[in-house]
Amino acid sequence: MYIVHVHVTVKREFIDAFKSASIKNAENSIREPGIQRFDVMQSMEEPAQFVLVEVYATKEETLLHKETNHYKKWRDTVENMMEKPRKSIKYVNLFPNDSNW
């Protein structure tokens, strides 16, 4: 598994719009064959902070994801909503075994 956590801080006036755009992107993303999970999470302490948890079967699937229309639409829609550039951290899976996803 290839796991990406995308950390996003949104301008307060765009919180609801960011949530809506991100959920729509996630709903479409989980239909992609190489995506195992696509979670959208919002901080309880700081509502302008979000984490997108993306779990791919392989690293190559991330490249295919970035070529989809729904990703490009999300990227372009939320670009000006961000307080600062988003940051992604990549992980490999340790437990449970990949076959249990």
C-alpha positions in Angstrom: 0.0 0.0 0.0 1.0 3.6 -0.7 -0.6 6.0 1.8 -0.7 9.7 1.5 -1.8 12.2 4.2 -2.6 15.6 2.8 -2.6 18.4 5.3 -4.6 21.4 4.4 -5.3 24.7 6.2 -8.3 26.5 4.7 -9.2 30.2 4.9 -12.1 30.3 7.4 -14.5 31.8 4.9 -14.0 28.8 2.6 -14.5 25.9 5.2 -17.9 24.8 4.0 -17.0 25.1 0.3 -13.7 23.2 0.9 -15.6 20.4 2.7 -18.1 20.1 -0.1 -15.5 20.0 -2.9 -13.3 17.6 -1.0 -16.2 15.2 -0.3 -17.3 15.2 -3.9 -13.7 14.5 -4.9 -13.5 11.6 -2.4 -16.8 10.1 -3.6 -15.4 10.0 -7.1 -11.9 8.9 -6.1 -13.1 5.7 -4.2 -14.5 4.5 -7.5 -11.0 4.4 -9.0 -9.7 0.8 -9.1 -6.4 1.5 -7.5 -7.8 3.5 -4.5 -8.5 1.5 -1.3 -9.6 4.4 0.9 -10.1 8.2 0.5 -11.0 9.9 3.8 -11.7 13.5 4.4 -11.2 14.6 8.0 -11.6 17.9 9.8 -10.0 18.9 13.1 -12.3 19.2 16.0 -10.0 21.8 17.7 -9.3 23.8 14.6 -12.1 23.6 12.0 -9.9 25.2 9.3 -7.5 22.2 9.4 -8.2 19.1 7.3 -6.4 15.9 6.5 -7.1 13.8 3.5 -6.1 10.2 3.9 -5.5 8.5 0.6 -4.7 4.8 0.4 -3.5 3.5 -3.0 -2.6 0.0 -4.1 0.6 1.3 -5.6 2.5 4.5 -6.0 1.7 4.5 -9.7 -2.0 4.8 -8.8 -1.4 8.2 -7.3 -0.2 9.4 -10.8 -3.3 8.0 -12.4 -5.5 9.7 -9.8 -4.0 13.0 -10.6 -5.0 12.6 -14.2 -8.7 12.2 -13.5 -11.2 15.0 -14.2 -12.6 15.0 -10.7 -9.1 15.5 -9.1 -8.3 18.3 -11.6 -11.6 20.0 -10.8 -11.0 19.7 -7.0 -7.4 21.0 -7.4 -8.5 24.0 -9.3 -11.6 24.7 -7.2 -9.8 24.6 -3.8 -6.5 26.3 -4.8 -7.5 29.8 -3.6 -9.3 28.4 -0.6 -6.1 27.4 1.1 -4.4 29.5 3.8 -1.1 28.0 2.8 0.1 25.4 0.3 -1.1 21.9 1.2 1.5 19.4 2.5 1.6 15.7 1.8 3.3 13.0 3.8 3.8 9.6 2.3 3.6 6.4 4.3 4.0 2.6 3.8 1.6 0.2 5.4 2.8 -1.9 8.3 -0.4 -3.3 9.8 -2.8 -4.8 8.9 -1.3 -6.7 6.0 -2.0 -5.2 2.6 -4.2 -8.2 1.8 -6.6 -7.1 4.7 -7.4 -3.8 3.1 
